[in-house]
C-alpha cells in the first residue's frame, strides 16, 4: 500500500486546508524574519543615504540578508517535504 499523499485528506480525498495552513504559517514567519531584518538597511539607504556609497553598501547588505533568507527558507521547505513524504 502506498503512503498517504501530503496535503490530501485520506478519508475524503480532498485538499486538507488545515495541514496546508499548519505548514504555511511557520514558513511565512521565517520569511518575515528575514524581510524585517533587511528593512532597516533599505530604509536607511533610501531615506538617509540615497546617492552615496554608504547607501549602495546598505542596499547590498539588505540584498544579502534576503538572499540568505531565501536559501534558508528553501532548505526549510525541502526538509519538511522530505519529512512529509516519509510520513
DAQUIBEL-V164770 format. One record per pair of residues at least 6 apart in sequence whose C-alpha atoms are under 6 Angstrom apart, sorted by the first residue. I is the first residue (numbers start at 0). GAP is how many residues later the second one is. Records with the same first field share a line. If there is no record, write none. Layout:
# DAQUIBEL-V164770
I: GAP ; GAP
This chain:
# DAQUIBEL-V164770
6: 8 ; 9
7: 6 ; 7 ; 8
8: 6 ; 7
33: 35
37: 24 ; 27
40: 17 ; 21
41: 17
44: 10 ; 13
48: 6
